[in-house]
Amino acid sequence: MFHHGAIFPKDKWPKGMVVFGMGLLEGRKMSSSKGNVIILSDAINEYGADVVRLFLMASAETWQDFDWREREVKGIKKKIRMVF
């Protein structure tokens, strides 16, 4: 997704991204009734949109469940800071 911004004009950039699998939180199924959910806007506010995008793209294939792991998200944020 990031390479589109570097090599294509804006009208050719992706309009969004999709993860079709279930959401897991630290290996457990996310459930609003259990209160263990990650709100996307909260994650973006805390870690930044680039960190969240990169984590979701790297953590699962399209039809695979993604597993939100705080330690891995923080690791991605640290790596992005080292590059930029």
PDB file of N, CA, C and O in Angstrom:
ATOM      1  N   MET A   1       0.819  -1.190   0.000  1.00  0.00           N
ATOM      2  CA  MET A   1       0.000   0.000   0.000  1.00  0.00           C
ATOM      3  C   MET A   1       0.868   1.262   0.000  1.00  0.00           C
ATOM      4  O   MET A   1       0.546   2.239  -0.675  1.00  0.00           O
ATOM      5  N   PHE A   2       1.955   1.239   0.748  1.00  0.00           N
ATOM      6  CA  PHE A   2       2.791   2.428   0.848  1.00  0.00           C
ATOM      7  C   PHE A   2       3.474   2.768  -0.475  1.00  0.00           C
ATOM      8  O   PHE A   2       3.654   3.940  -0.807  1.00  0.00           O
ATOM      9  N   HIS A   3       3.855   1.728  -1.231  1.00  0.00           N
ATOM     10  CA  HIS A   3       4.559   2.002  -2.478  1.00  0.00           C
ATOM     11  C   HIS A   3       3.671   2.736  -3.478  1.00  0.00           C
ATOM     12  O   HIS A   3       4.184   3.459  -4.331  1.00  0.00           O
ATOM     13  N   HIS A   4       2.356   2.569  -3.393  1.00  0.00           N
ATOM     14  CA  HIS A   4       1.461   3.297  -4.301  1.00  0.00           C
ATOM     15  C   HIS A   4       1.631   4.807  -4.135  1.00  0.00           C
ATOM     16  O   HIS A   4       1.619   5.548  -5.118  1.00  0.00           O
ATOM     17  N   GLY A   5       1.786   5.256  -2.900  1.00  0.00           N
ATOM     18  CA  GLY A   5       1.964   6.680  -2.640  1.00  0.00           C
ATOM     19  C   GLY A   5       3.279   7.218  -3.176  1.00  0.00           C
ATOM     20  O   GLY A   5       3.399   8.410  -3.459  1.00  0.00           O
ATOM     21  N   ALA A   6       4.255   6.351  -3.314  1.00  0.00           N
ATOM     22  CA  ALA A   6       5.570   6.785  -3.781  1.00  0.00           C
ATOM     23  C   ALA A   6       5.690   6.781  -5.302  1.00  0.00           C
ATOM     24  O   ALA A   6       6.403   7.609  -5.870  1.00  0.00           O
ATOM     25  N   ILE A   7       4.994   5.850  -5.968  1.00  0.00           N
ATOM     26  CA  ILE A   7       5.235   5.716  -7.410  1.00  0.00           C
ATOM     27  C   ILE A   7       4.031   6.013  -8.299  1.00  0.00           C
ATOM     28  O   ILE A   7       4.190   6.158  -9.512  1.00  0.00           O
ATOM     29  N   PHE A   8       2.839   6.105  -7.729  1.00  0.00           N
ATOM     30  CA  PHE A   8       1.655   6.362  -8.548  1.00  0.00           C
ATOM     31  C   PHE A   8       1.051   7.717  -8.227  1.00  0.00           C
ATOM     32  O   PHE A   8       1.190   8.200  -7.103  1.00  0.00           O
ATOM     33  N   PRO A   9       0.383   8.341  -9.191  1.00  0.00           N
ATOM     34  CA  PRO A   9      -0.333   9.585  -8.904  1.00  0.00           C
ATOM     35  C   PRO A   9      -1.487   9.303  -7.938  1.00  0.00           C
ATOM     36  O   PRO A   9      -1.967   8.174  -7.840  1.00  0.00           O
ATOM     37  N   LYS A  10      -1.916  10.335  -7.236  1.00  0.00           N
ATOM     38  CA  LYS A  10      -2.911  10.185  -6.179  1.00  0.00           C
ATOM     39  C   LYS A  10      -4.194   9.501  -6.658  1.00  0.00           C
ATOM     40  O   LYS A  10      -4.807   8.756  -5.893  1.00  0.00           O
ATOM     41  N   ASP A  11      -4.609   9.735  -7.894  1.00  0.00           N
ATOM     42  CA  ASP A  11      -5.850   9.113  -8.371  1.00  0.00           C
ATOM     43  C   ASP A  11      -5.722   7.601  -8.544  1.00  0.00           C
ATOM     44  O   ASP A  11      -6.728   6.925  -8.756  1.00  0.00           O
ATOM     45  N   LYS A  12      -4.504   7.054  -8.458  1.00  0.00           N
ATOM     46  CA  LYS A  12      -4.271   5.611  -8.553  1.00  0.00           C
ATOM     47  C   LYS A  12      -4.011   4.963  -7.190  1.00  0.00           C
ATOM     48  O   LYS A  12      -3.794   3.753  -7.119  1.00  0.00           O
ATOM     49  N   TRP A  13      -4.031   5.740  -6.118  1.00  0.00           N
ATOM     50  CA  TRP A  13      -3.807   5.199  -4.775  1.00  0.00           C
ATOM     51  C   TRP A  13      -4.980   4.316  -4.367  1.00  0.00           C
ATOM     52  O   TRP A  13      -6.102   4.539  -4.822  1.00  0.00           O
ATOM     53  N   PRO A  14      -4.743   3.314  -3.515  1.00  0.00           N
ATOM     54  CA  PRO A  14      -5.841   2.492  -2.998  1.00  0.00           C
ATOM     55  C   PRO A  14      -6.844   3.348  -2.227  1.00  0.00           C
ATOM     56  O   PRO A  14      -6.466   4.322  -1.575  1.00  0.00           O
ATOM     57  N   LYS A  15      -8.085   2.991  -2.302  1.00  0.00           N
ATOM     58  CA  LYS A  15      -9.139   3.730  -1.590  1.00  0.00           C
ATOM     59  C   LYS A  15      -9.293   3.247  -0.155  1.00  0.00           C
ATOM     60  O   LYS A  15      -9.919   3.921   0.664  1.00  0.00           O
ATOM     61  N   GLY A  16      -8.730   2.093   0.153  1.00  0.00           N
ATOM     62  CA  GLY A  16      -8.835   1.561   1.510  1.00  0.00           C
ATOM     63  C   GLY A  16      -8.143   0.219   1.598  1.00  0.00           C
ATOM     64  O   GLY A  16      -7.463  -0.209   0.665  1.00  0.00           O
ATOM     65  N   MET A  17      -8.322  -0.433   2.724  1.00  0.00           N
ATOM     66  CA  MET A  17      -7.764  -1.759   2.918  1.00  0.00           C
ATOM     67  C   MET A  17      -8.787  -2.622   3.634  1.00  0.00           C
ATOM     68  O   MET A  17      -9.690  -2.108   4.295  1.00  0.00           O
ATOM     69  N   VAL A  18      -8.647  -3.922   3.503  1.00  0.00           N
ATOM     70  CA  VAL A  18      -9.642  -4.838   4.044  1.00  0.00           C
ATOM     71  C   VAL A  18      -8.953  -5.975   4.778  1.00  0.00           C
ATOM     72  O   VAL A  18      -7.957  -6.521   4.305  1.00  0.00           O
ATOM     73  N   VAL A  19      -9.488  -6.323   5.927  1.00  0.00           N
ATOM     74  CA  VAL A  19      -9.113  -7.541   6.630  1.00  0.00           C
ATOM     75  C   VAL A  19     -10.414  -8.288   6.863  1.00  0.00           C
ATOM     76  O   VAL A  19     -11.280  -7.803   7.592  1.00  0.00           O
ATOM     77  N   PHE A  20     -10.569  -9.454   6.260  1.00  0.00           N
ATOM     78  CA  PHE A  20     -11.829 -10.185   6.344  1.00  0.00           C
ATOM     79  C   PHE A  20     -11.927 -11.130   7.525  1.00  0.00           C
ATOM     80  O   PHE A  20     -13.026 -11.548   7.889  1.00  0.00           O
ATOM     81  N   GLY A  21     -10.795 -11.476   8.133  1.00  0.00           N
ATOM     82  CA  GLY A  21     -10.818 -12.427   9.232  1.00  0.00           C
ATOM     83  C   GLY A  21     -11.402 -11.824  10.497  1.00  0.00           C
ATOM     84  O   GLY A  21     -11.729 -10.638  10.545  1.00  0.00           O
ATOM     85  N   MET A  22     -11.525 -12.649  11.507  1.00  0.00           N
ATOM     86  CA  MET A  22     -11.996 -12.192  12.821  1.00  0.00           C
ATOM     87  C   MET A  22     -10.866 -11.432  13.505  1.00  0.00           C
ATOM     88  O   MET A  22      -9.691 -11.635  13.200  1.00  0.00           O
ATOM     89  N   GLY A  23     -11.227 -10.578  14.408  1.00  0.00           N
ATOM     90  CA  GLY A  23     -10.235  -9.865  15.185  1.00  0.00           C
ATOM     91  C   GLY A  23      -9.946 -10.585  16.484  1.00  0.00           C
ATOM     92  O   GLY A  23     -10.858 -10.952  17.224  1.00  0.00           O
ATOM     93  N   LEU A  24      -8.679 -10.780  16.751  1.00  0.00           N
ATOM     94  CA  LEU A  24      -8.248 -11.360  18.012  1.00  0.00           C
ATOM     95  C   LEU A  24      -7.475 -10.303  18.783  1.00  0.00           C
ATOM     96  O   LEU A  24      -6.876  -9.404  18.192  1.00  0.00           O
ATOM     97  N   LEU A  25      -7.491 -10.413  20.079  1.00  0.00           N
ATOM     98  CA  LEU A  25      -6.745  -9.511  20.949  1.00  0.00           C
ATOM     99  C   LEU A  25      -5.890 -10.371  21.860  1.00  0.00           C
ATOM    100  O   LEU A  25      -6.392 -11.042  22.761  1.00  0.00           O
ATOM    101  N   GLU A  26      -4.574 -10.338  21.607  1.00  0.00           N
ATOM    102  CA  GLU A  26      -3.634 -11.148  22.387  1.00  0.00           C
ATOM    103  C   GLU A  26      -4.049 -12.622  22.371  1.00  0.00           C
ATOM    104  O   GLU A  26      -3.990 -13.301  23.396  1.00  0.00           O
ATOM    105  N   GLY A  27      -4.467 -13.110  21.200  1.00  0.00           N
ATOM    106  CA  GLY A  27      -4.803 -14.516  21.031  1.00  0.00           C
ATOM    107  C   GLY A  27      -6.233 -14.897  21.381  1.00  0.00           C
ATOM    108  O   GLY A  27      -6.613 -16.053  21.199  1.00  0.00           O
ATOM    109  N   ARG A  28      -7.032 -13.970  21.874  1.00  0.00           N
ATOM    110  CA  ARG A  28      -8.415 -14.268  22.261  1.00  0.00           C
ATOM    111  C   ARG A  28      -9.379 -13.509  21.368  1.00  0.00           C
ATOM    112  O   ARG A  28      -9.119 -12.364  20.998  1.00  0.00           O
ATOM    113  N   LYS A  29     -10.482 -14.136  21.024  1.00  0.00           N
ATOM    114  CA  LYS A  29     -11.486 -13.514  20.172  1.00  0.00           C
ATOM    115  C   LYS A  29     -11.979 -12.210  20.797  1.00  0.00           C
ATOM    116  O   LYS A  29     -12.344 -12.166  21.972  1.00  0.00           O
ATOM    117  N   MET A  30     -11.981 -11.147  19.984  1.00  0.00           N
ATOM    118  CA  MET A  30     -12.503  -9.866  20.468  1.00  0.00           C
ATOM    119  C   MET A  30     -14.019  -9.963  20.582  1.00  0.00           C
ATOM    120  O   MET A  30     -14.684 -10.565  19.739  1.00  0.00           O
ATOM    121  N   SER A  31     -14.548  -9.364  21.634  1.00  0.00           N
ATOM    122  CA  SER A  31     -15.989  -9.387  21.868  1.00  0.00           C
ATOM    123  C   SER A  31     -16.393  -8.135  22.628  1.00  0.00           C
ATOM    124  O   SER A  31     -15.876  -7.854  23.710  1.00  0.00           O
ATOM    125  N   SER A  32     -17.319  -7.391  22.049  1.00  0.00           N
ATOM    126  CA  SER A  32     -17.772  -6.180  22.748  1.00  0.00           C
ATOM    127  C   SER A  32     -18.465  -6.526  24.055  1.00  0.00           C
ATOM    128  O   SER A  32     -18.411  -5.745  25.006  1.00  0.00           O
ATOM    129  N   SER A  33     -19.118  -7.688  24.121  1.00  0.00           N
ATOM    130  CA  SER A  33     -19.780  -8.068  25.373  1.00  0.00           C
ATOM    131  C   SER A  33     -18.768  -8.366  26.475  1.00  0.00           C
ATOM    132  O   SER A  33     -19.063  -8.193  27.657  1.00  0.00           O
ATOM    133  N   LYS A  34     -17.569  -8.816  26.084  1.00  0.00           N
ATOM    134  CA  LYS A  34     -16.507  -9.070  27.060  1.00  0.00           C
ATOM    135  C   LYS A  34     -15.678  -7.823  27.325  1.00  0.00           C
ATOM    136  O   LYS A  34     -14.902  -7.771  28.279  1.00  0.00           O
ATOM    137  N   GLY A  35     -15.850  -6.813  26.467  1.00  0.00           N
ATOM    138  CA  GLY A  35     -15.126  -5.563  26.640  1.00  0.00           C
ATOM    139  C   GLY A  35     -13.680  -5.605  26.187  1.00  0.00           C
ATOM    140  O   GLY A  35     -12.902  -4.709  26.517  1.00  0.00           O
ATOM    141  N   ASN A  36     -13.308  -6.630  25.438  1.00  0.00           N
ATOM    142  CA  ASN A  36     -11.923  -6.728  24.979  1.00  0.00           C
ATOM    143  C   ASN A  36     -11.852  -6.438  23.478  1.00  0.00           C
ATOM    144  O   ASN A  36     -11.624  -7.338  22.669  1.00  0.00           O
ATOM    145  N   VAL A  37     -12.046  -5.197  23.133  1.00  0.00           N
ATOM    146  CA  VAL A  37     -11.985  -4.786  21.729  1.00  0.00           C
ATOM    147  C   VAL A  37     -10.999  -3.632  21.568  1.00  0.00           C
ATOM    148  O   VAL A  37     -10.748  -2.864  22.497  1.00  0.00           O
ATOM    149  N   ILE A  38     -10.459  -3.538  20.378  1.00  0.00           N
ATOM    150  CA  ILE A  38      -9.613  -2.410  20.016  1.00  0.00           C
ATOM    151  C   ILE A  38     -10.432  -1.544  19.071  1.00  0.00           C
ATOM    152  O   ILE A  38     -10.816  -1.996  17.992  1.00  0.00           O
ATOM    153  N   ILE A  39     -10.698  -0.329  19.457  1.00  0.00           N
ATOM    154  CA  ILE A  39     -11.414   0.611  18.599  1.00  0.00           C
ATOM    155  C   ILE A  39     -10.380   1.210  17.644  1.00  0.00           C
ATOM    156  O   ILE A  39      -9.374   1.772  18.077  1.00  0.00           O
ATOM    157  N   LEU A  40     -10.639   1.084  16.344  1.00  0.00           N
ATOM    158  CA  LEU A  40      -9.673   1.514  15.343  1.00  0.00           C
ATOM    159  C   LEU A  40      -9.260   2.971  15.527  1.00  0.00           C
ATOM    160  O   LEU A  40      -8.074   3.292  15.452  1.00  0.00           O
ATOM    161  N   SER A  41     -10.221   3.850  15.765  1.00  0.00           N
ATOM    162  CA  SER A  41      -9.879   5.268  15.932  1.00  0.00           C
ATOM    163  C   SER A  41      -9.000   5.490  17.162  1.00  0.00           C
ATOM    164  O   SER A  41      -8.126   6.357  17.144  1.00  0.00           O
ATOM    165  N   ASP A  42      -9.218   4.722  18.223  1.00  0.00           N
ATOM    166  CA  ASP A  42      -8.367   4.830  19.417  1.00  0.00           C
ATOM    167  C   ASP A  42      -6.947   4.359  19.117  1.00  0.00           C
ATOM    168  O   ASP A  42      -5.977   4.978  19.552  1.00  0.00           O
ATOM    169  N   ALA A  43      -6.831   3.251  18.367  1.00  0.00           N
ATOM    170  CA  ALA A  43      -5.509   2.733  18.006  1.00  0.00           C
ATOM    171  C   ALA A  43      -4.765   3.735  17.132  1.00  0.00           C
ATOM    172  O   ALA A  43      -3.564   3.943  17.304  1.00  0.00           O
ATOM    173  N   ILE A  44      -5.476   4.355  16.199  1.00  0.00           N
ATOM    174  CA  ILE A  44      -4.853   5.362  15.330  1.00  0.00           C
ATOM    175  C   ILE A  44      -4.402   6.561  16.149  1.00  0.00           C
ATOM    176  O   ILE A  44      -3.308   7.081  15.930  1.00  0.00           O
ATOM    177  N   ASN A  45      -5.223   7.004  17.081  1.00  0.00           N
ATOM    178  CA  ASN A  45      -4.835   8.137  17.932  1.00  0.00           C
ATOM    179  C   ASN A  45      -3.620   7.817  18.791  1.00  0.00           C
ATOM    180  O   ASN A  45      -2.773   8.680  19.020  1.00  0.00           O
ATOM    181  N   GLU A  46      -3.534   6.582  19.265  1.00  0.00           N
ATOM    182  CA  GLU A  46      -2.420   6.206  20.146  1.00  0.00           C
ATOM    183  C   GLU A  46      -1.132   5.893  19.384  1.00  0.00           C
ATOM    184  O   GLU A  46      -0.049   6.297  19.806  1.00  0.00           O
ATOM    185  N   TYR A  47      -1.243   5.178  18.265  1.00  0.00           N
ATOM    186  CA  TYR A  47      -0.047   4.704  17.566  1.00  0.00           C
ATOM    187  C   TYR A  47       0.212   5.398  16.232  1.00  0.00           C
ATOM    188  O   TYR A  47       1.337   5.368  15.732  1.00  0.00           O
ATOM    189  N   GLY A  48      -0.789   6.009  15.662  1.00  0.00           N
ATOM    190  CA  GLY A  48      -0.665   6.630  14.354  1.00  0.00           C
ATOM    191  C   GLY A  48      -1.201   5.715  13.263  1.00  0.00           C
ATOM    192  O   GLY A  48      -1.136   4.490  13.374  1.00  0.00           O
ATOM    193  N   ALA A  49      -1.725   6.318  12.219  1.00  0.00           N
ATOM    194  CA  ALA A  49      -2.353   5.563  11.141  1.00  0.00           C
ATOM    195  C   ALA A  49      -1.359   4.650  10.426  1.00  0.00           C
ATOM    196  O   ALA A  49      -1.706   3.525  10.069  1.00  0.00           O
ATOM    197  N   ASP A  50      -0.137   5.115  10.214  1.00  0.00           N
ATOM    198  CA  ASP A  50       0.848   4.292   9.511  1.00  0.00           C
ATOM    199  C   ASP A  50       1.188   3.033  10.290  1.00  0.00           C
ATOM    200  O   ASP A  50       1.335   1.963   9.700  1.00  0.00           O
ATOM    201  N   VAL A  51       1.315   3.144  11.594  1.00  0.00           N
ATOM    202  CA  VAL A  51       1.618   1.981  12.432  1.00  0.00           C
ATOM    203  C   VAL A  51       0.475   0.977  12.357  1.00  0.00           C
ATOM    204  O   VAL A  51       0.711  -0.219  12.181  1.00  0.00           O
ATOM    205  N   VAL A  52      -0.757   1.450  12.489  1.00  0.00           N
ATOM    206  CA  VAL A  52      -1.919   0.559  12.455  1.00  0.00           C
ATOM    207  C   VAL A  52      -2.030  -0.109  11.086  1.00  0.00           C
ATOM    208  O   VAL A  52      -2.256  -1.316  11.004  1.00  0.00           O
ATOM    209  N   ARG A  53      -1.872   0.664  10.016  1.00  0.00           N
ATOM    210  CA  ARG A  53      -1.931   0.090   8.661  1.00  0.00           C
ATOM    211  C   ARG A  53      -0.876  -0.987   8.470  1.00  0.00           C
ATOM    212  O   ARG A  53      -1.175  -2.083   7.995  1.00  0.00           O
ATOM    213  N   LEU A  54       0.349  -0.675   8.837  1.00  0.00           N
ATOM    214  CA  LEU A  54       1.441  -1.626   8.643  1.00  0.00           C
ATOM    215  C   LEU A  54       1.221  -2.884   9.471  1.00  0.00           C
ATOM    216  O   LEU A  54       1.463  -3.992   8.991  1.00  0.00           O
ATOM    217  N   PHE A  55       0.770  -2.728  10.695  1.00  0.00           N
ATOM    218  CA  PHE A  55       0.505  -3.896  11.531  1.00  0.00           C
ATOM    219  C   PHE A  55      -0.567  -4.778  10.903  1.00  0.00           C
ATOM    220  O   PHE A  55      -0.389  -5.992  10.799  1.00  0.00           O
ATOM    221  N   LEU A  56      -1.675  -4.181  10.484  1.00  0.00           N
ATOM    222  CA  LEU A  56      -2.752  -4.981   9.907  1.00  0.00           C
ATOM    223  C   LEU A  56      -2.330  -5.657   8.606  1.00  0.00           C
ATOM    224  O   LEU A  56      -2.708  -6.801   8.350  1.00  0.00           O
ATOM    225  N   MET A  57      -1.555  -4.964   7.791  1.00  0.00           N
ATOM    226  CA  MET A  57      -1.099  -5.564   6.538  1.00  0.00           C
ATOM    227  C   MET A  57      -0.123  -6.709   6.791  1.00  0.00           C
ATOM    228  O   MET A  57      -0.136  -7.711   6.075  1.00  0.00           O
ATOM    229  N   ALA A  58       0.711  -6.563   7.795  1.00  0.00           N
ATOM    230  CA  ALA A  58       1.743  -7.559   8.059  1.00  0.00           C
ATOM    231  C   ALA A  58       1.252  -8.714   8.930  1.00  0.00           C
ATOM    232  O   ALA A  58       1.883  -9.771   8.961  1.00  0.00           O
ATOM    233  N   SER A  59       0.147  -8.529   9.631  1.00  0.00           N
ATOM    234  CA  SER A  59      -0.252  -9.525  10.630  1.00  0.00           C
ATOM    235  C   SER A  59      -1.136 -10.629  10.085  1.00  0.00           C
ATOM    236  O   SER A  59      -1.251 -11.679  10.718  1.00  0.00           O
ATOM    237  N   ALA A  60      -1.767 -10.434   8.930  1.00  0.00           N
ATOM    238  CA  ALA A  60      -2.684 -11.472   8.445  1.00  0.00           C
ATOM    239  C   ALA A  60      -2.908 -11.353   6.949  1.00  0.00           C
ATOM    240  O   ALA A  60      -2.858 -10.265   6.375  1.00  0.00           O
ATOM    241  N   GLU A  61      -3.154 -12.493   6.337  1.00  0.00           N
ATOM    242  CA  GLU A  61      -3.584 -12.521   4.952  1.00  0.00           C
ATOM    243  C   GLU A  61      -5.061 -12.128   4.905  1.00  0.00           C
ATOM    244  O   GLU A  61      -5.721 -12.063   5.941  1.00  0.00           O
ATOM    245  N   THR A  62      -5.569 -11.871   3.722  1.00  0.00           N
ATOM    246  CA  THR A  62      -6.941 -11.365   3.573  1.00  0.00           C
ATOM    247  C   THR A  62      -7.977 -12.214   4.294  1.00  0.00           C
ATOM    248  O   THR A  62      -8.848 -11.662   4.966  1.00  0.00           O
ATOM    249  N   TRP A  63      -7.915 -13.527   4.179  1.00  0.00           N
ATOM    250  CA  TRP A  63      -8.944 -14.394   4.777  1.00  0.00           C
ATOM    251  C   TRP A  63      -8.535 -14.953   6.128  1.00  0.00           C
ATOM    252  O   TRP A  63      -9.196 -15.850   6.651  1.00  0.00           O
ATOM    253  N   GLN A  64      -7.485 -14.451   6.685  1.00  0.00           N
ATOM    254  CA  GLN A  64      -6.956 -14.956   7.944  1.00  0.00           C
ATOM    255  C   GLN A  64      -7.329 -14.014   9.086  1.00  0.00           C
ATOM    256  O   GLN A  64      -7.480 -12.810   8.878  1.00  0.00           O
ATOM    257  N   ASP A  65      -7.476 -14.558  10.281  1.00  0.00           N
ATOM    258  CA  ASP A  65      -7.737 -13.728  11.457  1.00  0.00           C
ATOM    259  C   ASP A  65      -6.496 -12.883  11.757  1.00  0.00           C
ATOM    260  O   ASP A  65      -5.366 -13.345  11.598  1.00  0.00           O
ATOM    261  N   PHE A  66      -6.721 -11.637  12.193  1.00  0.00           N
ATOM    262  CA  PHE A  66      -5.590 -10.844  12.663  1.00  0.00           C
ATOM    263  C   PHE A  66      -5.598 -10.881  14.179  1.00  0.00           C
ATOM    264  O   PHE A  66      -6.655 -10.969  14.804  1.00  0.00           O
ATOM    265  N   ASP A  67      -4.429 -10.813  14.756  1.00  0.00           N
ATOM    266  CA  ASP A  67      -4.283 -10.890  16.212  1.00  0.00           C
ATOM    267  C   ASP A  67      -3.558  -9.637  16.687  1.00  0.00           C
ATOM    268  O   ASP A  67      -2.349  -9.502  16.502  1.00  0.00           O
ATOM    269  N   TRP A  68      -4.298  -8.729  17.296  1.00  0.00           N
ATOM    270  CA  TRP A  68      -3.738  -7.475  17.790  1.00  0.00           C
ATOM    271  C   TRP A  68      -2.875  -7.792  18.996  1.00  0.00           C
ATOM    272  O   TRP A  68      -3.375  -8.179  20.052  1.00  0.00           O
ATOM    273  N   ARG A  69      -1.583  -7.623  18.825  1.00  0.00           N
ATOM    274  CA  ARG A  69      -0.617  -7.880  19.892  1.00  0.00           C
ATOM    275  C   ARG A  69       0.096  -6.576  20.210  1.00  0.00           C
ATOM    276  O   ARG A  69       0.852  -6.051  19.393  1.00  0.00           O
ATOM    277  N   GLU A  70      -0.151  -6.071  21.386  1.00  0.00           N
ATOM    278  CA  GLU A  70       0.375  -4.767  21.809  1.00  0.00           C
ATOM    279  C   GLU A  70       1.894  -4.683  21.623  1.00  0.00           C
ATOM    280  O   GLU A  70       2.412  -3.675  21.142  1.00  0.00           O
ATOM    281  N   ARG A  71       2.593  -5.739  22.005  1.00  0.00           N
ATOM    282  CA  ARG A  71       4.051  -5.744  21.905  1.00  0.00           C
ATOM    283  C   ARG A  71       4.501  -5.600  20.447  1.00  0.00           C
ATOM    284  O   ARG A  71       5.456  -4.880  20.156  1.00  0.00           O
ATOM    285  N   GLU A  72       3.808  -6.290  19.532  1.00  0.00           N
ATOM    286  CA  GLU A  72       4.164  -6.209  18.118  1.00  0.00           C
ATOM    287  C   GLU A  72       3.845  -4.832  17.540  1.00  0.00           C
ATOM    288  O   GLU A  72       4.606  -4.306  16.728  1.00  0.00           O
ATOM    289  N   VAL A  73       2.726  -4.252  17.955  1.00  0.00           N
ATOM    290  CA  VAL A  73       2.354  -2.911  17.486  1.00  0.00           C
ATOM    291  C   VAL A  73       3.407  -1.897  17.937  1.00  0.00           C
ATOM    292  O   VAL A  73       3.832  -1.044  17.157  1.00  0.00           O
ATOM    293  N   LYS A  74       3.814  -1.997  19.181  1.00  0.00           N
ATOM    294  CA  LYS A  74       4.847  -1.088  19.694  1.00  0.00           C
ATOM    295  C   LYS A  74       6.165  -1.297  18.958  1.00  0.00           C
ATOM    296  O   LYS A  74       6.896  -0.338  18.712  1.00  0.00           O
ATOM    297  N   GLY A  75       6.473  -2.545  18.605  1.00  0.00           N
ATOM    298  CA  GLY A  75       7.688  -2.829  17.851  1.00  0.00           C
ATOM    299  C   GLY A  75       7.663  -2.197  16.469  1.00  0.00           C
ATOM    300  O   GLY A  75       8.674  -1.671  16.006  1.00  0.00           O
ATOM    301  N   ILE A  76       6.513  -2.247  15.810  1.00  0.00           N
ATOM    302  CA  ILE A  76       6.376  -1.608  14.500  1.00  0.00           C
ATOM    303  C   ILE A  76       6.533  -0.102  14.630  1.00  0.00           C
ATOM    304  O   ILE A  76       7.183   0.531  13.798  1.00  0.00           O
ATOM    305  N   LYS A  77       5.937   0.479  15.675  1.00  0.00           N
ATOM    306  CA  LYS A  77       6.067   1.923  15.872  1.00  0.00           C
ATOM    307  C   LYS A  77       7.536   2.313  16.062  1.00  0.00           C
ATOM    308  O   LYS A  77       7.993   3.321  15.524  1.00  0.00           O
ATOM    309  N   LYS A  78       8.259   1.513  16.824  1.00  0.00           N
ATOM    310  CA  LYS A  78       9.685   1.789  17.052  1.00  0.00           C
ATOM    311  C   LYS A  78      10.470   1.695  15.747  1.00  0.00           C
ATOM    312  O   LYS A  78      11.339   2.528  15.486  1.00  0.00           O
ATOM    313  N   LYS A  79      10.171   0.681  14.920  1.00  0.00           N
ATOM    314  CA  LYS A  79      10.875   0.523  13.644  1.00  0.00           C
ATOM    315  C   LYS A  79      10.585   1.676  12.696  1.00  0.00           C
ATOM    316  O   LYS A  79      11.488   2.150  12.006  1.00  0.00           O
ATOM    317  N   ILE A  80       9.347   2.131  12.653  1.00  0.00           N
ATOM    318  CA  ILE A  80       8.999   3.269  11.784  1.00  0.00           C
ATOM    319  C   ILE A  80       9.738   4.509  12.247  1.00  0.00           C
ATOM    320  O   ILE A  80      10.223   5.277  11.415  1.00  0.00           O
ATOM    321  N   ARG A  81       9.838   4.728  13.550  1.00  0.00           N
ATOM    322  CA  ARG A  81      10.577   5.894  14.074  1.00  0.00           C
ATOM    323  C   ARG A  81      12.052   5.833  13.698  1.00  0.00           C
ATOM    324  O   ARG A  81      12.678   6.863  13.448  1.00  0.00           O
ATOM    325  N   MET A  82      12.605   4.623  13.659  1.00  0.00           N
ATOM    326  CA  MET A  82      14.018   4.488  13.302  1.00  0.00           C
ATOM    327  C   MET A  82      14.247   4.855  11.842  1.00  0.00           C
ATOM    328  O   MET A  82      15.293   5.404  11.495  1.00  0.00           O
ATOM    329  N   VAL A  83      13.280   4.555  10.990  1.00  0.00           N
ATOM    330  CA  VAL A  83      13.416   4.845   9.564  1.00  0.00           C
ATOM    331  C   VAL A  83      13.175   6.316   9.276  1.00  0.00           C
ATOM    332  O   VAL A  83      13.868   6.916   8.454  1.00  0.00           O
ATOM    333  N   PHE A  84      12.200   6.891   9.947  1.00  0.00           N
ATOM    334  CA  PHE A  84      11.835   8.286   9.674  1.00  0.00           C
ATOM    335  C   PHE A  84      12.264   9.124  10.830  1.00  0.00           C
ATOM    336  O   PHE A  84      12.059  10.337  10.822  1.00  0.00           O
TER     337      PHE A  84
END
